Amino acid sequence: MLKTPVIVLNVKTYAEATSKKAIELACLMDTIANETGASMAIAVQATDIFQCAEKVTIPVFAEHIDPIMPGSHTGWTLPEAVKAAGAVGTLINHSEHRLLMADIDSCITRAKELHLDHIVCTNNVATSKAAAVFSPNFVAVEPPELIGGDISVTTADPDIVSDSVKAVKAINGQVRVLCGAGVKNGRDVAKSIELGADGVLLASGIVKAKDKKQVIHDLVSGL
Ligand code: G3P
């Protein structure tokens, strides 16, 4: 399982982090993680898992898996395949790739069967609570309206973080909680931890930054 507190970068389908650029970014995070000892992981597109995992020691995650077994499921993402490509974990139910409750349950089960670390994304306190019932490794709460924006969830809606932590821990104290949306700097990371979270899940703050190295160092300073 990811060492906490942790910074998890989800590169989504940004052009700035696709193919060769995904590898460059993964390598940059890897170097900084090794230099500083900070716990960091990167979730990349399925097509980039193999080439990133070959080059780095930080955990590489898939951005999504489907709730399927090997067989006839054209175009779906098989959990076994992301693992074979080198992913050690996966996001599940990101706001940009939502699943039905039953599918979330199946994805968590498949991830557990394959010993894939897993982060279930949620959009509010109620869904964080619902996700906790399935005892995932991580729940990551991200208010959709703040995703990709300039104001961090830790500033715009700190209660959703602390209330999700309380709600999740009341159901299962073992489930770790991350928060995300608009996270940009070390202050946001430090605030997330102050609010009881075990780290952050972010995207544009790093992917869209001109000086990615400087931003990653700044984020790490908040751990
Ligand atoms: O998965 C992380 C994400 O949805 C947050 O995006 O760009 O607000 O950091 P961003």
Residues whose N, C-alpha, C, O or C-beta is under 5 A from the ligand:
A	BS01	G3P	N10 L146 I147 G148 G149 G180 A181 G182 V183 L201 L202 A203 S204 G205
